[in-house]
Amino acid sequence: MYTQNKANAAQRERKGLTSYFMWNRQQNEHTKLAITWVEVVPGSRQRPHHHEPEQVYVIVQGQGIMEIDGEKQSVTTGDLIYIPSNATHGITNHGDELLVYVSAATPAFDLVDAYDRGQLQTQNY
């Protein structure tokens, strides 16, 4: 059994977003999943980006605007959003409270590479 609490997870902070690396290749090089817990403060957004793995976001708290390939939709607590492979996507917190979502992608991509060298680098925000 493997357990991970966000308090002990590797994290990356970018202008109002904090991403906690809950499960990825750093925990298990053979995994087929990459899972992050993401917190977005009011008025902040995730930069639009794309990657080959398909992905889902599950909104745990708050509300926002999800954009996938130019289509925008309001999302709120309890919603699951499916993101197809290579679709450009991002989310904005337009509410008054913290937006929290869990992201799961398969096959697993290297979260450290995506956040430290890829499209999600701090300087791109």
BALO-616134 format. One record per atom (N, C-alpha, C, CB): atom name; x, y, z. Coordinates in steps of 0.001 Angstrom, whole numbers, plus 500000, padded with zeros to 6 digits. Glycine has a CB too. Layout:
<pts>
+-------+--------+--------+--------+
| atome |      u |      v |      w |
+-------+--------+--------+--------+
|    CA |      X |      Y |      Z |
...
+-------+--------+--------+--------+
</pts>
This chain:
<pts>
+-------+--------+--------+--------+
| atome |      u |      v |      w |
+-------+--------+--------+--------+
|     N | 500846 | 498817 | 500000 |
|    CA | 500000 | 500000 | 500000 |
|     C | 500884 | 501237 | 500000 |
|    CB | 499042 | 500003 | 501219 |
|     N | 500458 | 502220 | 499228 |
|    CA | 501171 | 503492 | 499183 |
|     C | 500182 | 504596 | 499546 |
|    CB | 501813 | 503743 | 497768 |
|     N | 500575 | 505477 | 500419 |
|    CA | 499752 | 506642 | 500731 |
|     C | 500609 | 507897 | 500598 |
|    CB | 499142 | 506534 | 502164 |
|     N | 499963 | 508986 | 500282 |
|    CA | 500671 | 510262 | 500119 |
|     C | 499766 | 511372 | 500637 |
|    CB | 501071 | 510514 | 498615 |
|     N | 500281 | 512188 | 501514 |
|    CA | 499551 | 513360 | 501972 |
|     C | 500162 | 514575 | 501305 |
|    CB | 499586 | 513489 | 503528 |
|     N | 499330 | 515530 | 500920 |
|    CA | 499850 | 516690 | 500197 |
|     C | 500872 | 517463 | 501021 |
|    CB | 498709 | 517612 | 499798 |
|     N | 500789 | 517397 | 502343 |
|    CA | 501755 | 518095 | 503198 |
|     C | 503180 | 517583 | 502981 |
|    CB | 501366 | 517937 | 504669 |
|     N | 503303 | 516345 | 502527 |
|    CA | 504620 | 515740 | 502305 |
|     C | 504974 | 515592 | 500831 |
|    CB | 504676 | 514391 | 502965 |
|     N | 504113 | 516055 | 499948 |
|    CA | 504334 | 515889 | 498509 |
|     C | 505233 | 516998 | 497968 |
|    CB | 502991 | 515880 | 497756 |
|     N | 505992 | 516666 | 496932 |
|    CA | 506733 | 517699 | 496210 |
|     C | 505716 | 518672 | 495648 |
|    CB | 507633 | 517089 | 495070 |
|     N | 506076 | 519944 | 495582 |
|    CA | 505124 | 520935 | 495081 |
|     C | 505816 | 521984 | 494232 |
|    CB | 504394 | 521604 | 496237 |
|     N | 505002 | 522641 | 493421 |
|    CA | 505466 | 523760 | 492607 |
|     C | 504454 | 524886 | 492765 |
|    CB | 505640 | 523349 | 491096 |
|     N | 504928 | 526109 | 492950 |
|    CA | 504066 | 527275 | 493079 |
|     C | 504295 | 528197 | 491898 |
|    CB | 504325 | 528014 | 494408 |
|     N | 503180 | 528712 | 491353 |
|    CA | 503237 | 529613 | 490206 |
|     C | 502103 | 530610 | 490307 |
|    CB | 503164 | 528831 | 488871 |
|     N | 502388 | 531848 | 490611 |
|    CA | 501420 | 532960 | 490596 |
|     C | 499995 | 532564 | 490975 |
|    CB | 501398 | 533580 | 489235 |
|     N | 499791 | 532187 | 492220 |
|    CA | 498450 | 531879 | 492689 |
|     C | 498031 | 530432 | 492560 |
|    CB | 497496 | 532700 | 491969 |
|     N | 498915 | 529583 | 492042 |
|    CA | 498630 | 528150 | 491933 |
|     C | 499680 | 527368 | 492718 |
|    CB | 498605 | 527695 | 490440 |
|     N | 499223 | 526356 | 493417 |
|    CA | 500145 | 525415 | 494052 |
|     C | 499752 | 524026 | 493604 |
|    CB | 500122 | 525537 | 495618 |
|     N | 500708 | 523305 | 493016 |
|    CA | 500486 | 521934 | 492542 |
|     C | 501280 | 520980 | 493413 |
|    CB | 500889 | 521779 | 491045 |
|     N | 500607 | 519985 | 493955 |
|    CA | 501236 | 518966 | 494788 |
|     C | 501328 | 517685 | 493975 |
|    CB | 500440 | 518737 | 496116 |
|     N | 502510 | 517134 | 493855 |
|    CA | 502734 | 515910 | 493076 |
|     C | 502413 | 514705 | 493950 |
|    CB | 504205 | 515834 | 492546 |
|     N | 501193 | 514207 | 493833 |
|    CA | 500717 | 513119 | 494683 |
|     C | 501214 | 511754 | 494238 |
|    CB | 499220 | 513116 | 494712 |
|     N | 501326 | 511568 | 492918 |
|    CA | 501750 | 510258 | 492395 |
|     C | 502299 | 510465 | 490995 |
|    CB | 500562 | 509223 | 492385 |
|     N | 503472 | 509978 | 490738 |
|    CA | 504067 | 510089 | 489408 |
|     C | 505274 | 509161 | 489337 |
|    CB | 504476 | 511565 | 489091 |
|     N | 506059 | 509322 | 488321 |
|    CA | 507203 | 508431 | 488107 |
|     C | 508264 | 508544 | 489194 |
|    CB | 507829 | 508722 | 486773 |
|     N | 508278 | 509642 | 489941 |
|    CA | 509240 | 509744 | 491027 |
|     C | 508895 | 508773 | 492160 |
|    CB | 509290 | 511181 | 491555 |
|     N | 507615 | 508479 | 492340 |
|    CA | 507212 | 507495 | 493350 |
|     C | 507320 | 506067 | 492826 |
|    CB | 505784 | 507767 | 493810 |
|     N | 507035 | 505889 | 491527 |
|    CA | 507056 | 504555 | 490948 |
|     C | 507340 | 504688 | 489455 |
|    CB | 505708 | 503803 | 491203 |
|     N | 508534 | 504308 | 489041 |
|    CA | 508938 | 504506 | 487644 |
|     C | 508080 | 503738 | 486650 |
|    CB | 510372 | 504101 | 487470 |
|     N | 507303 | 502758 | 487107 |
|    CA | 506479 | 501941 | 486210 |
|     C | 505004 | 502362 | 486192 |
|    CB | 506579 | 500488 | 486616 |
|     N | 504657 | 503415 | 486899 |
|    CA | 503253 | 503807 | 486977 |
|     C | 502718 | 504270 | 485621 |
|    CB | 503076 | 504913 | 488012 |
|     N | 501433 | 504120 | 485446 |
|    CA | 500753 | 504596 | 484244 |
|     C | 499914 | 505834 | 484559 |
|    CB | 499865 | 503484 | 483650 |
|     N | 500052 | 506376 | 485795 |
|    CA | 499273 | 507529 | 486234 |
|     C | 500161 | 508664 | 486726 |
|    CB | 498310 | 507121 | 487328 |
|     N | 499723 | 509875 | 486483 |
|    CA | 500302 | 511056 | 487110 |
|     C | 499140 | 511782 | 487785 |
|    CB | 501059 | 511987 | 486057 |
|     N | 499254 | 512032 | 489095 |
|    CA | 498164 | 512641 | 489848 |
|     C | 498683 | 513852 | 490610 |
|    CB | 497526 | 511619 | 490817 |
|     N | 497971 | 514974 | 490459 |
|    CA | 498310 | 516180 | 491203 |
|     C | 497077 | 516703 | 491936 |
|    CB | 498880 | 517262 | 490259 |
|     N | 497333 | 517355 | 493059 |
|    CA | 496325 | 518108 | 493807 |
|     C | 496682 | 519556 | 493540 |
|    CB | 496308 | 517755 | 495383 |
|     N | 495746 | 520350 | 493039 |
|    CA | 496052 | 521723 | 492637 |
|     C | 495129 | 522690 | 493355 |
|    CB | 495924 | 521891 | 491109 |
|     N | 495723 | 523760 | 493900 |
|    CA | 494974 | 524819 | 494567 |
|     C | 495195 | 526123 | 493805 |
|    CB | 495407 | 524962 | 496062 |
|     N | 494093 | 526795 | 493463 |
|    CA | 494139 | 528015 | 492669 |
|     C | 493434 | 529119 | 493457 |
|    CB | 493477 | 527807 | 491261 |
|     N | 494152 | 530188 | 493802 |
|    CA | 493546 | 531272 | 494566 |
|     C | 492606 | 532080 | 493659 |
|    CB | 494643 | 532189 | 495181 |
|     N | 491632 | 532771 | 494253 |
|    CA | 490696 | 533573 | 493443 |
|     C | 491441 | 534533 | 492508 |
|    CB | 489744 | 534370 | 494361 |
|     N | 490982 | 534582 | 491263 |
|    CA | 491565 | 535458 | 490260 |
|     C | 492769 | 534887 | 489528 |
|    CB | 491953 | 536719 | 490895 |
|     N | 493270 | 533741 | 489958 |
|    CA | 494431 | 533124 | 489299 |
|     C | 493971 | 532089 | 488294 |
|    CB | 495376 | 532476 | 490334 |
|     N | 494924 | 531665 | 487457 |
|    CA | 494575 | 530688 | 486423 |
|     C | 495744 | 529741 | 486165 |
|    CB | 494168 | 531403 | 485118 |
|     N | 495388 | 528625 | 485607 |
|    CA | 496387 | 527685 | 485091 |
|     C | 496626 | 528074 | 483641 |
|    CB | 495915 | 526167 | 485224 |
|     N | 497873 | 528199 | 483280 |
|    CA | 498235 | 528561 | 481910 |
|     C | 497748 | 527488 | 480938 |
|    CB | 499767 | 528753 | 481783 |
|     N | 497132 | 527881 | 479813 |
|    CA | 496746 | 526878 | 478811 |
|     C | 497979 | 526106 | 478334 |
|    CB | 496031 | 527554 | 477606 |
|     N | 497834 | 524812 | 478246 |
|    CA | 498934 | 523932 | 477849 |
|     C | 498344 | 522667 | 477241 |
|    CB | 499858 | 523589 | 479067 |
|     N | 499184 | 521798 | 476742 |
|    CA | 498719 | 520531 | 476175 |
|     C | 499787 | 519468 | 476405 |
|    CB | 498398 | 520675 | 474651 |
|     N | 499364 | 518231 | 476339 |
|    CA | 500264 | 517087 | 476475 |
|     C | 499560 | 515862 | 475905 |
|    CB | 500679 | 516857 | 477971 |
|     N | 500348 | 514877 | 475578 |
|    CA | 499779 | 513677 | 474960 |
|     C | 498858 | 512885 | 475889 |
|    CB | 500890 | 512784 | 474487 |
|     N | 499194 | 512695 | 477168 |
|    CA | 498296 | 511901 | 478006 |
|     C | 496904 | 512515 | 478128 |
|    CB | 498895 | 511735 | 479382 |
|     N | 495883 | 511656 | 478079 |
|    CA | 494546 | 512132 | 478380 |
|     C | 494477 | 512379 | 479878 |
|    CB | 493451 | 511114 | 477915 |
|     N | 493502 | 513179 | 480287 |
|    CA | 493497 | 513649 | 481671 |
|     C | 492077 | 513931 | 482128 |
|    CB | 494364 | 514907 | 481821 |
|     N | 491862 | 513877 | 483443 |
|    CA | 490623 | 514354 | 484045 |
|     C | 490970 | 515301 | 485181 |
|    CB | 489749 | 513171 | 484553 |
|     N | 490102 | 516284 | 485399 |
|    CA | 490141 | 517117 | 486588 |
|     C | 488869 | 516798 | 487358 |
|    CB | 490255 | 518662 | 486236 |
|     N | 488976 | 516672 | 488673 |
|    CA | 487811 | 516531 | 489537 |
|     C | 487837 | 517733 | 490479 |
|    CB | 487818 | 515148 | 490333 |
|     N | 486809 | 518567 | 490404 |
|    CA | 486744 | 519769 | 491222 |
|     C | 486318 | 519369 | 492635 |
|    CB | 485757 | 520818 | 490610 |
|     N | 487208 | 519606 | 493590 |
|    CA | 486981 | 519238 | 494985 |
|     C | 486342 | 520398 | 495752 |
|    CB | 488305 | 518820 | 495654 |
|     N | 486701 | 521629 | 495357 |
|    CA | 486193 | 522806 | 496058 |
|     C | 486236 | 524003 | 495124 |
|    CB | 487011 | 523086 | 497346 |
|     N | 485231 | 524868 | 495220 |
|    CA | 485247 | 526122 | 494488 |
|     C | 484590 | 526039 | 493123 |
|    CB | 486644 | 526585 | 494331 |
|     N | 484884 | 527073 | 492328 |
|    CA | 484315 | 527150 | 490993 |
|     C | 485279 | 527855 | 490069 |
|    CB | 482964 | 527869 | 491011 |
|     N | 485112 | 527592 | 488786 |
|    CA | 486011 | 528202 | 487822 |
|     C | 485464 | 528123 | 486415 |
|    CB | 487362 | 527547 | 487882 |
|     N | 486305 | 528566 | 485491 |
|    CA | 486013 | 528460 | 484069 |
|     C | 487064 | 527536 | 483474 |
|    CB | 486008 | 529871 | 483361 |
|     N | 486628 | 526430 | 482902 |
|    CA | 487512 | 525473 | 482241 |
|     C | 487480 | 525759 | 480753 |
|    CB | 487091 | 523996 | 482541 |
|     N | 488657 | 525764 | 480141 |
|    CA | 488742 | 525953 | 478691 |
|     C | 489485 | 524774 | 478087 |
|    CB | 489451 | 527295 | 478335 |
|     N | 488873 | 524157 | 477080 |
|    CA | 489489 | 523052 | 476344 |
|     C | 489334 | 523353 | 474861 |
|    CB | 488839 | 521662 | 476719 |
|     N | 490473 | 523484 | 474185 |
|    CA | 490489 | 523784 | 472742 |
|     C | 489531 | 524923 | 472369 |
|    CB | 490124 | 522530 | 471946 |
|     N | 489559 | 525999 | 473163 |
|    CA | 488768 | 527185 | 472868 |
|     C | 487347 | 527171 | 473396 |
|    CB | 488724 | 527379 | 471427 |
|     N | 486848 | 526025 | 473847 |
|    CA | 485494 | 525942 | 474410 |
|     C | 485578 | 526192 | 475908 |
|    CB | 484835 | 524551 | 474113 |
|     N | 484774 | 527140 | 476420 |
|    CA | 484771 | 527486 | 477840 |
|     C | 483478 | 527037 | 478495 |
|    CB | 484965 | 528995 | 478031 |
|     N | 483619 | 526584 | 479759 |
|    CA | 482446 | 526147 | 480510 |
|     C | 482697 | 526378 | 481990 |
|    CB | 482123 | 524652 | 480232 |
|     N | 481652 | 526802 | 482709 |
|    CA | 481736 | 526934 | 484164 |
|     C | 481803 | 525553 | 484793 |
|    CB | 480528 | 527731 | 484724 |
|     N | 482633 | 525429 | 485821 |
|    CA | 482763 | 524171 | 486565 |
|     C | 482680 | 524493 | 488056 |
|    CB | 484114 | 523432 | 486218 |
|     N | 482233 | 523508 | 488835 |
|    CA | 482056 | 523712 | 490271 |
|     C | 482306 | 522412 | 491028 |
|    CB | 480643 | 524243 | 490573 |
|     N | 482289 | 522502 | 492345 |
|    CA | 482526 | 521354 | 493220 |
|     C | 481727 | 520138 | 492754 |
|    CB | 482161 | 521701 | 494671 |
|     N | 482425 | 519012 | 492625 |
|    CA | 481784 | 517762 | 492224 |
|     C | 481872 | 517452 | 490748 |
|    CB | 480370 | 517792 | 492614 |
|     N | 482297 | 518414 | 489938 |
|    CA | 482394 | 518186 | 488495 |
|     C | 483655 | 517415 | 488126 |
|    CB | 482368 | 519514 | 487751 |
|     N | 483529 | 516556 | 487130 |
|    CA | 484658 | 515892 | 486490 |
|     C | 484755 | 516451 | 485079 |
|    CB | 484493 | 514321 | 486486 |
|     N | 485954 | 516827 | 484672 |
|    CA | 486190 | 517353 | 483332 |
|     C | 487153 | 516412 | 482626 |
|    CB | 486754 | 518815 | 483378 |
|     N | 486759 | 515893 | 481479 |
|    CA | 487617 | 515026 | 480673 |
|     C | 488373 | 515877 | 479662 |
|    CB | 486785 | 513922 | 479955 |
|     N | 489689 | 515646 | 479572 |
|    CA | 490550 | 516391 | 478647 |
|     C | 491193 | 515383 | 477694 |
|    CB | 491649 | 517226 | 479422 |
|     N | 490822 | 515426 | 476423 |
|    CA | 491396 | 514480 | 475461 |
|     C | 492901 | 514686 | 475259 |
|    CB | 490682 | 514607 | 474126 |
|     N | 493547 | 513685 | 474737 |
|    CA | 494967 | 513744 | 474404 |
|     C | 495256 | 514946 | 473510 |
|    CB | 495414 | 512444 | 473714 |
|     N | 496312 | 515694 | 473842 |
|    CA | 496812 | 516855 | 473084 |
|     C | 495856 | 518041 | 473010 |
|    CB | 497138 | 516430 | 471702 |
|     N | 494774 | 518042 | 473762 |
|    CA | 493870 | 519191 | 473792 |
|     C | 494499 | 520305 | 474626 |
|    CB | 492478 | 518791 | 474365 |
|     N | 494458 | 521530 | 474104 |
|    CA | 494944 | 522675 | 474868 |
|     C | 493901 | 523002 | 475927 |
|    CB | 495223 | 523914 | 473941 |
|     N | 494351 | 523097 | 477185 |
|    CA | 493416 | 523282 | 478293 |
|     C | 494022 | 524128 | 479409 |
|    CB | 492983 | 521930 | 478844 |
|     N | 493142 | 524738 | 480186 |
|    CA | 493524 | 525527 | 481348 |
|     C | 492278 | 525868 | 482134 |
|    CB | 494285 | 526809 | 480934 |
|     N | 492479 | 526292 | 483379 |
|    CA | 491344 | 526615 | 484244 |
|     C | 491629 | 527923 | 484969 |
|    CB | 491069 | 525468 | 485261 |
|     N | 490571 | 528706 | 485184 |
|    CA | 490657 | 529983 | 485885 |
|     C | 489716 | 529954 | 487076 |
|    CB | 490317 | 531170 | 484940 |
|     N | 490192 | 530429 | 488218 |
|    CA | 489333 | 530561 | 489390 |
|     C | 488641 | 531909 | 489314 |
|    CB | 490146 | 530419 | 490719 |
|     N | 487343 | 531906 | 489047 |
|    CA | 486589 | 533158 | 488977 |
|     C | 485727 | 533349 | 490226 |
|    CB | 485707 | 533182 | 487717 |
|     N | 485877 | 532480 | 491208 |
|    CA | 485075 | 532571 | 492427 |
|     C | 485765 | 533390 | 493507 |
|    CB | 484771 | 531184 | 492954 |
|     N | 485144 | 533389 | 494684 |
|    CA | 485657 | 534124 | 495837 |
|     C | 486412 | 533233 | 496815 |
|    CB | 484523 | 534808 | 496553 |
|     N | 486444 | 531925 | 496546 |
|    CA | 487136 | 530999 | 497433 |
|     C | 488173 | 530204 | 496651 |
|    CB | 486135 | 530050 | 498121 |
|     N | 489006 | 529501 | 497379 |
|    CA | 490029 | 528661 | 496772 |
|     C | 489378 | 527630 | 495852 |
|    CB | 490877 | 527962 | 497858 |
|     N | 489936 | 527462 | 494655 |
|    CA | 489525 | 526402 | 493737 |
|     C | 490513 | 525256 | 493924 |
|    CB | 489488 | 526903 | 492230 |
|     N | 490007 | 524074 | 494208 |
|    CA | 490846 | 522898 | 494420 |
|     C | 490370 | 521809 | 493471 |
|    CB | 490795 | 522414 | 495911 |
|     N | 491330 | 521212 | 492752 |
|    CA | 490983 | 520074 | 491906 |
|     C | 492090 | 519027 | 491953 |
|    CB | 490733 | 520529 | 490454 |
|     N | 491698 | 517807 | 491670 |
|    CA | 492644 | 516704 | 491543 |
|     C | 492697 | 516354 | 490071 |
|    CB | 492233 | 515459 | 492425 |
|     N | 493919 | 516235 | 489571 |
|    CA | 494152 | 515904 | 488171 |
|     C | 494761 | 514507 | 488092 |
|    CB | 495078 | 516958 | 487490 |
|     N | 494264 | 513701 | 487160 |
|    CA | 494840 | 512382 | 486905 |
|     C | 495052 | 512249 | 485405 |
|    CB | 493918 | 511232 | 487454 |
|     N | 496258 | 511835 | 485027 |
|    CA | 496599 | 511684 | 483608 |
|     C | 497188 | 510307 | 483364 |
|    CB | 497590 | 512781 | 483156 |
|     N | 496873 | 509759 | 482185 |
|    CA | 497452 | 508490 | 481786 |
|     C | 497685 | 508497 | 480284 |
|    CB | 496544 | 507313 | 482196 |
|     N | 498789 | 507946 | 479793 |
|    CA | 499885 | 507409 | 480593 |
|     C | 500580 | 508525 | 481358 |
|    CB | 500890 | 506664 | 479704 |
|     N | 501299 | 508135 | 482380 |
|    CA | 501967 | 509104 | 483245 |
|     C | 502963 | 509933 | 482451 |
|    CB | 502674 | 508394 | 484406 |
|     N | 502957 | 511241 | 482709 |
|    CA | 504004 | 512088 | 482160 |
|     C | 504865 | 512552 | 483327 |
|    CB | 503409 | 513305 | 481361 |
|     N | 506028 | 513040 | 483036 |
|    CA | 506977 | 513447 | 484060 |
|     C | 506565 | 514824 | 484585 |
|    CB | 508436 | 513469 | 483498 |
|     N | 505976 | 514876 | 485774 |
|    CA | 505507 | 516133 | 486339 |
|     C | 506660 | 517101 | 486571 |
|    CB | 504766 | 515880 | 487643 |
|     N | 507776 | 516606 | 487062 |
|    CA | 508928 | 517473 | 487315 |
|     C | 509373 | 518129 | 486008 |
|    CB | 510100 | 516669 | 487950 |
|     N | 509451 | 517356 | 484929 |
|    CA | 509844 | 517907 | 483635 |
|     C | 508834 | 518948 | 483152 |
|    CB | 509984 | 516786 | 482599 |
|     N | 507549 | 518667 | 483270 |
|    CA | 506509 | 519588 | 482806 |
|     C | 506554 | 520913 | 483565 |
|    CB | 505129 | 518947 | 482960 |
|     N | 506779 | 520853 | 484863 |
|    CA | 506775 | 522057 | 485686 |
|     C | 508115 | 522785 | 485708 |
|    CB | 506381 | 521704 | 487084 |
|     N | 509205 | 522065 | 485541 |
|    CA | 510526 | 522693 | 485653 |
|     C | 511163 | 523023 | 484311 |
|    CB | 511444 | 521796 | 486421 |
|     N | 510768 | 522305 | 483236 |
|    CA | 511383 | 522535 | 481933 |
|     C | 510368 | 522691 | 480799 |
|    CB | 512316 | 521404 | 481615 |
|     N | 509115 | 522378 | 481070 |
|    CA | 508094 | 522371 | 480019 |
|     C | 507186 | 523589 | 480043 |
|    CB | 507260 | 521138 | 480137 |
|     N | 505966 | 523384 | 479538 |
|    CA | 504998 | 524467 | 479355 |
|     C | 504525 | 525102 | 480657 |
|    CB | 503815 | 523955 | 478605 |
|     N | 504672 | 524410 | 481778 |
|    CA | 504157 | 524920 | 483058 |
|     C | 505231 | 525596 | 483908 |
|    CB | 503535 | 523786 | 483847 |
|     N | 506343 | 525964 | 483304 |
|    CA | 507403 | 526648 | 484055 |
|     C | 506900 | 527973 | 484629 |
|    CB | 508629 | 526894 | 483153 |
|     N | 507441 | 528352 | 485767 |
|    CA | 507040 | 529582 | 486445 |
|     C | 507153 | 530798 | 485532 |
|    CB | 507887 | 529791 | 487690 |
|     N | 508219 | 530919 | 484763 |
|    CA | 508402 | 532107 | 483919 |
|     C | 507370 | 532216 | 482804 |
|    CB | 509782 | 532096 | 483317 |
|     N | 506609 | 531167 | 482535 |
|    CA | 505555 | 531229 | 481515 |
|     C | 504254 | 531809 | 482073 |
|    CB | 505295 | 529835 | 480944 |
|     N | 504220 | 532104 | 483358 |
|    CA | 503014 | 532662 | 483989 |
|     C | 503124 | 534154 | 484125 |
|    CB | 502774 | 532037 | 485357 |
+-------+--------+--------+--------+
</pts>
